[in-house]
Amino acid sequence: MTATVRPLEPSDRTAWEPLWKAYQRFYEVVISADTTDLTWARFHDPDEPMHALGAFDEDGRLVGIVHAIFHRSCWLPQWTCYLQDLYVADSQRGLGTGAALIDAVAALARANGAGRLYWMTHETNATARRLYDRIAERSGFIQYRKAL
């Protein structure tokens, strides 16, 4: 199966939200409705550096989502692109949908002059890590968080 990947449009919200909620369940987090509304609005605001892409199957169903954020870096003169969220419906895993979404973000990053694309996953996400280990280089950095 070859998924068609394109930027999500405001009219895609109804199809996007179940995948967004499934992503949250997978990572055992709950993101408030207010934050979800704000995030969706940011995806469609041309002044925001946030983007949402979707993978659609041959029947036009949204089967995967990816969110990317552009930011500056102290290490590069170009923009950096952070692939923050990637989720593929269970029925589509192993069919190349995740790789297609990552490739689409890489193309978006190149088109916007980014010098690097990076992302993270949980150490226990073995399925995703098999894909990531095949298509990218693991940096060796460990993430720490401090609540503010």
C-alpha positions in Angstrom: 0.0 0.0 0.0 1.2 3.4 -0.9 -0.1 6.2 1.3 -0.6 9.7 -0.1 0.9 12.3 2.3 -0.2 15.9 2.3 -0.6 18.8 4.7 -3.7 18.6 6.8 -6.4 21.1 6.1 -8.9 22.6 8.6 -11.5 20.3 7.2 -9.4 17.2 8.2 -9.9 17.9 12.0 -12.6 15.2 12.4 -10.3 12.6 10.9 -7.2 13.8 12.7 -8.6 13.9 16.2 -9.1 10.1 16.7 -5.5 9.5 15.6 -4.3 12.3 17.9 -6.1 10.7 20.8 -4.8 7.2 20.0 -1.3 8.7 20.0 -1.9 10.1 23.5 -3.2 6.7 24.7 -0.1 5.0 23.3 2.1 7.3 25.4 -0.3 7.3 28.3 -0.8 11.1 28.4 -3.9 13.3 28.3 -3.7 16.6 26.5 -6.5 19.0 27.3 -9.2 19.9 24.8 -8.0 23.5 25.1 -4.4 22.6 24.2 -5.6 20.4 21.3 -7.7 23.3 20.0 -4.8 25.6 20.2 -2.4 23.1 18.6 -4.9 22.6 15.7 -5.2 26.4 15.2 -1.4 26.7 15.2 -1.1 24.1 12.4 -3.2 26.4 10.2 -1.7 29.8 11.2 0.9 30.8 8.6 2.8 32.8 11.3 3.4 29.6 13.3 6.3 27.3 12.7 4.2 24.2 13.2 3.0 21.8 10.5 0.7 18.8 10.4 0.8 16.2 7.6 -1.5 13.2 7.1 -1.1 9.9 5.3 -4.3 8.9 3.4 -5.0 5.4 2.1 -6.3 4.5 -1.3 -9.9 5.1 0.0 -9.0 8.6 1.2 -9.0 7.6 4.9 -6.5 9.3 7.2 -4.3 6.5 8.5 -1.3 8.4 9.9 -0.3 11.8 11.2 2.9 13.6 11.8 3.6 17.0 13.4 6.7 19.1 12.8 8.0 22.3 14.4 10.7 24.5 13.0 13.1 26.3 15.4 16.5 28.0 15.5 19.6 26.2 16.8 22.8 27.4 18.4 24.6 24.6 16.5 23.5 25.4 12.9 22.9 28.5 10.9 19.9 27.0 9.2 16.5 26.2 10.7 16.1 22.9 12.6 13.0 20.7 12.2 11.7 18.7 15.1 9.4 15.9 14.2 7.4 16.0 17.5 4.5 13.4 16.9 4.2 10.5 14.6 1.3 8.0 14.7 0.1 5.4 12.3 -3.1 3.4 12.7 -2.5 -0.2 13.8 -3.9 -1.6 10.5 -1.3 0.4 8.5 1.9 -0.5 10.5 4.6 -2.3 8.5 3.2 -1.0 5.2 5.6 2.0 4.8 3.2 4.6 6.1 5.5 5.8 8.9 8.5 6.0 6.6 6.4 8.0 4.1 5.4 10.5 6.8 9.0 10.9 7.8 10.1 11.3 4.2 7.4 14.0 3.8 8.6 15.9 6.8 12.2 15.6 5.5 11.0 17.1 2.2 9.2 19.9 4.0 12.3 20.6 6.1 14.5 20.8 3.0 12.0 23.0 1.3 12.1 25.4 4.3 15.9 25.5 4.4 16.4 23.3 7.5 19.8 21.9 8.2 18.6 19.0 10.4 15.5 16.9 11.1 15.4 15.1 14.4 12.9 13.2 16.6 12.6 11.1 19.7 10.7 8.1 20.8 10.3 6.2 24.1 13.0 3.6 24.7 10.3 0.9 24.9 8.8 1.7 21.5 10.5 -1.2 19.8 8.3 -1.2 16.7 9.1 2.5 15.9 12.8 2.0 16.8 13.2 -0.7 14.2 12.1 1.8 11.5 14.1 4.7 12.9 17.3 2.6 13.2 16.9 1.7 9.5 16.4 5.3 8.2 18.2 7.6 10.6 21.2 7.9 12.9 20.7 7.6 16.6 22.4 10.7 18.3 23.2 9.1 21.6 21.7 12.0 23.5 19.3 11.4 26.4 16.5 13.8 27.1 15.8 15.2 30.5 12.8 17.3 31.5 12.2 19.7 34.3 8.6 20.8 35.0 8.1 24.6 35.1 
